[in-house]
Amino acid sequence: MEKIDYKKLGMEIKIHRLRAEISQSDLARQIGISQSHLCNVENGRLSPSLRLLLSLRKLLGCNIDELLIEASSESQGKQM
Protein backbone atom coordinates (compact mmCIF):
# COMPACT_ATOMS: atom_id res chain seq x y z
CA MET A 1 0.00 0.00 0.00
CA GLU A 2 1.22 3.48 -0.83
CA LYS A 3 2.06 5.86 1.99
CA ILE A 4 1.36 9.53 1.72
CA ASP A 5 4.14 11.92 2.62
CA TYR A 6 2.12 14.76 4.17
CA LYS A 7 5.05 17.15 3.96
CA LYS A 8 5.19 16.64 0.17
CA LEU A 9 1.40 16.85 -0.08
CA GLY A 10 1.48 20.16 1.77
CA MET A 11 4.19 21.43 -0.55
CA GLU A 12 2.08 20.48 -3.59
CA ILE A 13 -0.88 22.35 -2.12
CA LYS A 14 1.31 25.38 -1.53
CA ILE A 15 2.74 25.26 -5.06
CA HIS A 16 -0.75 25.12 -6.58
CA ARG A 17 -1.89 27.96 -4.30
CA LEU A 18 1.03 30.16 -5.34
CA ARG A 19 0.46 29.38 -9.02
CA ALA A 20 -3.16 30.45 -8.59
CA GLU A 21 -1.89 33.64 -6.93
CA ILE A 22 -4.06 33.15 -3.85
CA SER A 23 -2.80 34.16 -0.43
CA GLN A 24 -2.89 31.64 2.37
CA SER A 25 -5.39 33.74 4.31
CA ASP A 26 -7.72 34.16 1.30
CA LEU A 27 -7.66 30.45 0.50
CA ALA A 28 -8.30 29.51 4.12
CA ARG A 29 -11.25 31.92 4.27
CA GLN A 30 -12.73 30.53 1.03
CA ILE A 31 -12.44 26.96 2.31
CA GLY A 32 -13.80 27.82 5.74
CA ILE A 33 -10.76 26.96 7.85
CA SER A 34 -8.31 29.08 9.82
CA GLN A 35 -5.11 30.31 8.24
CA SER A 36 -3.13 28.45 10.90
CA HIS A 37 -4.88 25.19 9.94
CA LEU A 38 -3.96 25.71 6.27
CA CYS A 39 -0.41 26.61 7.29
CA ASN A 40 -0.16 23.36 9.26
CA VAL A 41 -1.43 21.38 6.25
CA GLU A 42 1.03 23.10 3.90
CA ASN A 43 3.88 22.34 6.31
CA GLY A 44 2.90 18.68 6.71
CA ARG A 45 2.00 18.96 10.39
CA LEU A 46 -1.68 18.08 9.73
CA SER A 47 -3.17 15.74 7.18
CA PRO A 48 -5.95 17.30 5.11
CA SER A 49 -9.44 15.85 5.24
CA LEU A 50 -11.16 14.63 2.11
CA ARG A 51 -13.49 17.63 2.36
CA LEU A 52 -10.50 19.96 2.41
CA LEU A 53 -8.91 18.21 -0.59
CA LEU A 54 -12.16 18.49 -2.54
CA SER A 55 -12.40 22.20 -1.72
CA LEU A 56 -8.78 22.74 -2.76
CA ARG A 57 -9.42 20.93 -6.03
CA LYS A 58 -12.15 23.39 -6.94
CA LEU A 59 -10.40 26.56 -5.81
CA LEU A 60 -6.94 25.74 -7.15
CA GLY A 61 -8.08 24.27 -10.45
CA CYS A 62 -6.34 20.95 -9.99
CA ASN A 63 -7.43 17.41 -9.28
CA ILE A 64 -6.72 15.38 -6.19
CA ASP A 65 -4.51 12.99 -8.16
CA GLU A 66 -2.12 15.83 -8.99
CA LEU A 67 -1.64 16.48 -5.31
CA LEU A 68 -1.53 12.88 -4.08
CA ILE A 69 0.66 11.29 -6.76
CA GLU A 70 3.57 13.58 -5.92
CA ALA A 71 3.08 12.89 -2.22
CA SER A 72 2.85 9.08 -2.39
CA SER A 73 5.75 6.84 -1.45
CA GLU A 74 5.36 4.99 -4.75
CA SER A 75 6.41 8.08 -6.70
CA GLN A 76 9.65 8.24 -4.71
CA GLY A 77 10.93 5.03 -6.27
CA LYS A 78 10.01 5.91 -9.85
CA GLN A 79 12.36 7.92 -11.96
CA MET A 80 11.52 9.04 -15.49
C-alpha positions in Angstrom: 0.0 0.0 0.0 1.2 3.5 -0.8 2.1 5.9 2.0 1.4 9.5 1.7 4.1 11.9 2.6 2.1 14.8 4.2 5.1 17.1 4.0 5.2 16.6 0.2 1.4 16.8 -0.1 1.5 20.2 1.8 4.2 21.4 -0.6 2.1 20.5 -3.6 -0.9 22.3 -2.1 1.3 25.4 -1.5 2.7 25.3 -5.1 -0.7 25.1 -6.6 -1.9 28.0 -4.3 1.0 30.2 -5.3 0.5 29.4 -9.0 -3.2 30.4 -8.6 -1.9 33.6 -6.9 -4.1 33.2 -3.9 -2.8 34.2 -0.4 -2.9 31.6 2.4 -5.4 33.7 4.3 -7.7 34.2 1.3 -7.7 30.4 0.5 -8.3 29.5 4.1 -11.2 31.9 4.3 -12.7 30.5 1.0 -12.4 27.0 2.3 -13.8 27.8 5.7 -10.8 27.0 7.8 -8.3 29.1 9.8 -5.1 30.3 8.2 -3.1 28.4 10.9 -4.9 25.2 9.9 -4.0 25.7 6.3 -0.4 26.6 7.3 -0.2 23.4 9.3 -1.4 21.4 6.2 1.0 23.1 3.9 3.9 22.3 6.3 2.9 18.7 6.7 2.0 19.0 10.4 -1.7 18.1 9.7 -3.2 15.7 7.2 -6.0 17.3 5.1 -9.4 15.8 5.2 -11.2 14.6 2.1 -13.5 17.6 2.4 -10.5 20.0 2.4 -8.9 18.2 -0.6 -12.2 18.5 -2.5 -12.4 22.2 -1.7 -8.8 22.7 -2.8 -9.4 20.9 -6.0 -12.1 23.4 -6.9 -10.4 26.6 -5.8 -6.9 25.7 -7.1 -8.1 24.3 -10.5 -6.3 20.9 -10.0 -7.4 17.4 -9.3 -6.7 15.4 -6.2 -4.5 13.0 -8.2 -2.1 15.8 -9.0 -1.6 16.5 -5.3 -1.5 12.9 -4.1 0.7 11.3 -6.8 3.6 13.6 -5.9 3.1 12.9 -2.2 2.8 9.1 -2.4 5.7 6.8 -1.4 5.4 5.0 -4.8 6.4 8.1 -6.7 9.7 8.2 -4.7 10.9 5.0 -6.3 10.0 5.9 -9.9 12.4 7.9 -12.0 11.5 9.0 -15.5 
